[in-house]
Amino acid sequence: MLIWEVTMFRISACIVSLVLAPTSVFADAVPSEQAAEGLFSDQPYSPYANRTFPERPLWGDTHLHTGLSLDAGAFGNTLLPDDAWRFAKGEQVISSTGQPVRLARPLDWMVLTDHTDLMGFAPDLQAGKPGILADPKGLEWYEGYTAGGEEAGKAAFDIITNFSQMTLPEILLESYSPGADAFAFTWENIVLAAERHNDPGSFTAFIGFEWTSVPKGFNLHRNVMLRDGPIRALQMVPPVTQPPFGDTDPRALYSWLEEYQDKTGGRAVAFAHNGNLSNGWMFPTEDTYHGGKVDEEYVAARAKWEPHYEVTQIKGDGEAHPFLSPDDEFADYENWDVGNLDITELKTDDMLAGEYAREALKRGLMLEEKFGVNPYKFGMGGATDSHTSLATAEEDNFFGKSVSVEPSASRISHPFIANDLGEIPGDLLVASGYTAVWATENTRAAIFDAFKRRETYATTGPRIGLRFFGGWDFNDADVETRFLADVGYTKGVPMGSDLRPREGDGGPSFLIAALRDPVGANLDRVQVVKGWLDSEGALQEKVYDVAWSDNRVADANGKVPAVGNTVDVDTASWTNTIGAAELVTVWSDPDFDPNARAFYYVRVIEIPTPRWVLYDKLRFGAELPEDAVLTHQERAYSSPIWYTPTE
């Protein structure tokens, strides 16, 4: 007892002395430079020790459908989430058409995004559940599905048409919407399947869904990715778009996301995709499709909830378009520009500016000037949007968009969609794409946080390595080190960031490194795409060739000639005798205006390689259309780096 009392007395005395001590005592306590020596360790000999930045890209897919999705299941997909997860992790599975299939290399992570509307309806249709057969339309669809062939196709399209036109039978809508047992149980199955396959450090399985807004065929879809596990994810069911249970207005999705975070303490983000099928409505500047205005509320909500955009996928590449970028010889990569999603309205040129990522990034600068917030400040990513449960983006391993176009001798001749207004031929299906994430570890938290800070990039399939840093004093000596990331994070900021405040009188400089896919094609060139808002308020863009292979010489306009083509169309092969394995450079903006808002992103172009149609010709003897595109130059797109003038 005495020891305790003495100890307490001493503590009390110390407290009193601290309270009564003059402030000069603390000032005098600052250690001298000599006293501080030895407190901090020198840099370790090993340059790999004590690293805190992301060291390698983690490859994944943000958009995949299983047989639980309405359209995928209606077209015959019988593979469920467990099959999709096993396949993404590198296991061999049997496809819905009975074909063995396996990825060349497993993915590091994936978001499984089954459609929320009528979630769980498709497996019940396939099984002929009594609740389906009790409705005349349900019986008609079931009979078509079981008949197979052309009848099954007609039934599937009729389901999708009724969904798009919001004429689904009321009893079926009620049975597979929020509030119904089937809907709740299906969501539980999705969540628990992701949890079973989530293996932190080795493979990350994200819980997610696709919110499928498609009013009158205008694609306004968003994918949602949760940072969380089942404890939070199961506290709410996902939103839908079919009235009276849901709404096609993106503001309804934003409200759900807000409620999810407030109620569960979790975190979520949304990714828009396929603006090329929205007929101009994906990236508005004044009016929204649903009669709203692009105002302070709109730009703030979109900036908060959509930090990422799916720029390339199976339904057409969405980076750029030749009409919008006539001086860009690479702007015509596998564009889909016929009309909206179901070709019920044809495309006109004035719609294109509201559809493509580069134009959206430019529009974001204009809206930021007006409102102080940039709603289109997004990172870049790619996805498959496969409806086969198989996340295949390799040209020689492409399993199509749906079961109806899994590998066969005739799949090239099947149009994606065709009607009296037009068609999208089957040979135009795009094998794209994947997202690379610069995350510190392979976990839900680390990858999600990388998406939030936009440190991601898209590829059309190949696993190209890409580093992109922006700063004010990068120089040629910085490319001589093999530790580019050390230099990049120290002297600048990574892709997806805002440049630090301007230093000195010069323009920004960028440290760029691209490495070919180890089992893929050599690199043709690296380009920087710049967009800016000029002093007259006009939106501008320019594409710079900044590094290239084979000692080619740029012309007077800075353009580099074509790299060549080594593809053998008879064998669907190519040689890596042209191009480069690696391209590294420091580039400074020669046209920098310190008063102009701007963004910069990197585009990496491979040498030409075969498209999947050539592999089909080789394997099946498939008949190719006379105008079929047989080769292409695959590419990667980094997230941008933004410059904002300081007052």
Secondary structure as UniProt FT lines:
FT   HELIX           2..20
FT   HELIX           24..28
FT   HELIX           33..36
FT   TURN            37..38
FT   TURN            47..50
FT   STRAND          57..61
FT   TURN            67..68
FT   HELIX           70..74
FT   TURN            75..76
FT   HELIX           81..88
FT   TURN            89..90
FT   STRAND          93..94
FT   TURN            96..97
FT   STRAND          100..101
FT   STRAND          109..112
FT   TURN            117..120
FT   HELIX           121..127
FT   HELIX           130..133
FT   HELIX           136..147
FT   HELIX           149..164
FT   TURN            165..166
FT   HELIX           170..175
FT   TURN            178..179
FT   HELIX           181..197
FT   TURN            200..202
FT   STRAND          203..211
FT   HELIX           215..217
FT   STRAND          222..226
FT   HELIX           230..233
FT   TURN            234..235
FT   TURN            243..245
FT   HELIX           250..264
FT   STRAND          268..273
FT   HELIX           275..277
FT   TURN            278..280
FT   TURN            289..290
FT   HELIX           296..305
FT   STRAND          308..313
FT   TURN            314..315
FT   STRAND          316..317
FT   TURN            322..324
FT   TURN            326..327
FT   TURN            329..332
FT   TURN            341..342
FT   HELIX           349..354
FT   HELIX           357..371
FT   TURN            375..376
FT   STRAND          379..382
FT   HELIX           395..397
FT   HELIX           403..405
FT   TURN            409..410
FT   HELIX           411..413
FT   STRAND          417..418
FT   STRAND          423..424
FT   HELIX           426..428
FT   STRAND          434..438
FT   HELIX           444..452
FT   TURN            453..454
FT   STRAND          456..459
FT   STRAND          465..471
FT   HELIX           476..480
FT   HELIX           484..491
FT   STRAND          492..494
FT   TURN            495..496
FT   STRAND          509..515
FT   TURN            518..519
FT   STRAND          523..533
FT   TURN            535..536
FT   STRAND          539..548
FT   TURN            550..551
FT   TURN            556..557
FT   TURN            569..572
FT   STRAND          582..588
FT   TURN            590..591
FT   TURN            594..595
FT   STRAND          598..606
FT   STRAND          609..610
FT   HELIX           612..620
FT   TURN            626..627
FT   STRAND          631..632
FT   STRAND          635..638
FT   STRAND          641..643
//
